[in-house]
Amino acid sequence: MAKPKAPRVPDVAVAFRELPGTSVGFWVVSACPFCGAQHFHAAGAGKSDPFEKLGEVEARCGQGRYVIGLPPKPKRKKECRAENKRARKAQGGALDDIILDDWDE
């Protein structure tokens, strides 16, 4: 008999916001995967590290749990780096030969 699969907990990207005039911070979920509303989760105050509050939490709407985390960084395009590297090699590293204006006449 196969074991039942554990329910998948969705990942949600959050943004950090501070309460104006204080050192109290919140993690803001822009759209809850369960109800679609905006939720706030406490991130700590004072000298506490707000990154310790990231992880699996209960949704404020009470309809389930999700994992709050930072949005992923955009990946660099390897092709662009390769093209730039080829262009630098073709120039031989000398910038003196490059014409920087249109006054060829």
C-alpha positions in Angstrom: 0.0 0.0 0.0 1.4 3.4 -1.0 1.9 6.1 1.5 -0.2 9.2 1.1 1.7 12.2 -0.1 2.1 15.1 2.3 0.2 18.2 1.2 2.5 20.7 -0.6 3.0 23.9 1.2 3.2 26.8 -1.3 6.2 29.2 -1.4 5.3 32.9 -1.2 7.6 35.9 -1.9 7.5 38.7 0.6 8.8 42.3 0.9 10.0 43.9 4.1 8.3 47.0 5.4 9.0 49.1 8.6 6.4 50.8 10.6 7.1 54.6 10.1 8.7 56.2 13.1 9.5 52.9 14.8 11.9 50.0 14.5 9.1 47.4 14.1 9.2 45.5 10.8 6.7 43.4 8.9 7.0 40.8 6.1 4.3 41.7 3.5 2.6 39.0 1.5 1.1 40.8 -1.5 -1.3 38.1 -2.5 -2.2 35.1 -0.3 -2.3 31.9 -2.3 -5.5 30.9 -0.4 -7.6 34.0 -0.2 -5.8 36.5 -2.5 -5.7 39.2 0.2 -2.6 41.1 1.4 -1.2 39.8 4.7 1.4 41.1 7.2 3.6 38.9 9.4 5.7 40.3 12.2 9.4 40.5 11.5 10.6 41.6 14.9 11.6 44.9 16.5 14.8 46.6 17.6 18.0 44.6 17.1 16.3 41.3 16.3 17.1 39.8 12.9 14.0 39.8 10.7 15.4 37.0 8.5 14.9 34.6 11.4 11.1 35.0 10.9 11.2 33.7 7.4 10.0 30.1 6.9 6.7 28.2 7.2 3.9 30.2 8.9 0.2 30.1 9.2 -1.7 32.3 6.8 -3.5 35.2 8.5 -6.8 34.2 6.9 -6.5 30.8 8.7 -7.0 28.7 5.5 -3.6 27.0 5.5 0.2 27.3 5.8 2.8 28.7 3.4 6.5 29.3 3.4 7.5 33.0 3.3 10.8 33.9 1.7 12.6 36.4 -0.3 11.9 36.6 -4.1 14.6 34.9 -6.2 17.3 37.0 -7.8 17.2 37.2 -11.6 19.7 35.0 -13.3 22.4 36.5 -15.4 22.4 35.6 -19.1 25.5 33.5 -19.8 25.2 34.2 -23.5 25.6 38.0 -23.0 28.7 37.4 -20.9 30.2 35.1 -23.6 29.5 37.7 -26.3 31.1 40.4 -24.2 34.1 38.2 -23.6 34.5 37.5 -27.3 34.2 41.2 -28.2 37.0 42.1 -25.6 39.3 39.4 -27.0 38.6 40.6 -30.6 39.6 44.1 -29.6 42.8 42.9 -28.1 42.1 44.9 -25.0 43.1 48.2 -26.6 40.5 51.0 -26.4 42.5 53.3 -28.6 41.3 51.7 -31.8 37.6 52.2 -31.0 35.9 55.2 -32.7 33.5 56.8 -30.2 31.9 59.3 -32.4 30.4 59.6 -35.9 32.9 62.1 -37.3 34.7 59.7 -39.7 35.0 62.4 -42.4 
